[in-house]
Amino acid sequence: MAVCQTGGEREGPGTRRNRRPRGLARLAKARDVELLPLITALQQQGIASARALAKALNERGSRAPEGGPWQATQVLRLLKRVSRGD
């Protein structure tokens, strides 16, 4: 774990404290698998950009992981997780 100049521990994105608990990671993976066919179908219809995919998901009533509307960044993160196999 990295240490700040003041001697305290830094809480960056790679530190253990900021990692998603295993149960939540499993739920996220299940949700990704559930949404992948819809996203693939949208891409086959020519909807390619993350912004356009987010808009299409919102128009279909799909909610983002936190329950709000989809944003392009969330779509990109989902696609990245799926491509890595997380």
C-alpha positions as CSV (number, residue, x, y, z in Angstrom):
1,M,0.0,0.0,0.0
2,A,1.3,3.4,-0.9
3,V,2.2,5.9,1.8
4,C,1.6,9.6,1.7
5,Q,4.4,12.1,2.4
6,T,2.7,12.7,5.8
7,G,3.2,9.0,6.6
8,G,-0.4,7.9,6.3
9,E,-1.8,5.4,4.0
10,R,-3.2,6.5,0.7
11,E,-6.6,5.3,-0.4
12,G,-6.2,5.2,-4.2
13,P,-8.1,3.1,-6.7
14,G,-5.8,0.1,-6.3
15,T,-5.9,-0.1,-2.6
16,R,-7.8,-2.9,-0.8
17,R,-10.3,-0.5,0.9
18,N,-11.6,0.7,-2.5
19,R,-12.2,-2.7,-4.0
20,R,-15.8,-3.9,-4.5
21,P,-16.8,-6.6,-2.0
22,R,-17.0,-10.1,-3.6
23,G,-20.7,-10.3,-3.4
24,L,-21.2,-7.0,-5.2
25,A,-18.7,-8.1,-7.9
26,R,-20.8,-11.2,-8.5
27,L,-23.9,-9.2,-8.8
28,A,-22.2,-6.8,-11.2
29,K,-21.0,-9.7,-13.4
30,A,-24.5,-11.2,-13.5
31,R,-26.0,-7.9,-14.5
32,D,-23.3,-7.5,-17.2
33,V,-24.1,-10.9,-18.6
34,E,-27.8,-10.1,-18.5
35,L,-27.3,-6.8,-20.4
36,L,-24.8,-8.0,-22.9
37,P,-27.4,-9.5,-25.4
38,L,-29.3,-6.2,-25.4
39,I,-26.1,-4.2,-26.0
40,T,-25.0,-6.6,-28.7
41,A,-28.3,-6.2,-30.4
42,L,-28.1,-2.4,-30.2
43,Q,-24.6,-2.5,-31.7
44,Q,-25.9,-4.7,-34.6
45,Q,-28.5,-2.0,-35.3
46,G,-25.7,0.4,-35.8
47,I,-25.7,2.0,-32.3
48,A,-22.0,2.0,-31.7
49,S,-20.9,4.9,-29.5
50,A,-21.1,4.7,-25.7
51,R,-23.3,7.8,-25.6
52,A,-25.7,6.4,-28.1
53,L,-25.8,3.0,-26.3
54,A,-26.5,4.8,-23.0
55,K,-29.3,6.8,-24.6
56,A,-30.8,3.6,-26.1
57,L,-30.6,1.7,-22.8
58,N,-32.4,4.7,-21.1
59,E,-35.1,4.8,-23.8
60,R,-35.7,1.1,-23.2
61,G,-36.2,1.6,-19.4
62,S,-33.0,-0.1,-18.4
63,R,-31.5,1.3,-15.2
64,A,-27.8,1.7,-14.6
65,P,-26.2,-0.3,-11.7
66,E,-26.9,2.4,-9.1
67,G,-30.5,2.7,-10.3
68,G,-30.2,5.9,-12.2
69,P,-30.0,6.6,-15.9
70,W,-27.2,5.2,-18.0
71,Q,-24.2,7.4,-18.9
72,A,-21.6,6.8,-21.5
73,T,-18.9,6.2,-18.9
74,Q,-20.9,3.4,-17.3
75,V,-21.4,1.7,-20.7
76,L,-17.7,1.9,-21.4
77,R,-16.9,0.3,-18.0
78,L,-19.4,-2.5,-18.6
79,L,-17.9,-3.2,-22.0
80,K,-14.4,-3.2,-20.6
81,R,-15.4,-5.6,-17.8
82,V,-17.0,-7.9,-20.3
83,S,-14.0,-7.9,-22.6
84,R,-11.6,-8.6,-19.8
85,G,-13.9,-11.4,-18.5
86,D,-14.2,-9.9,-15.0
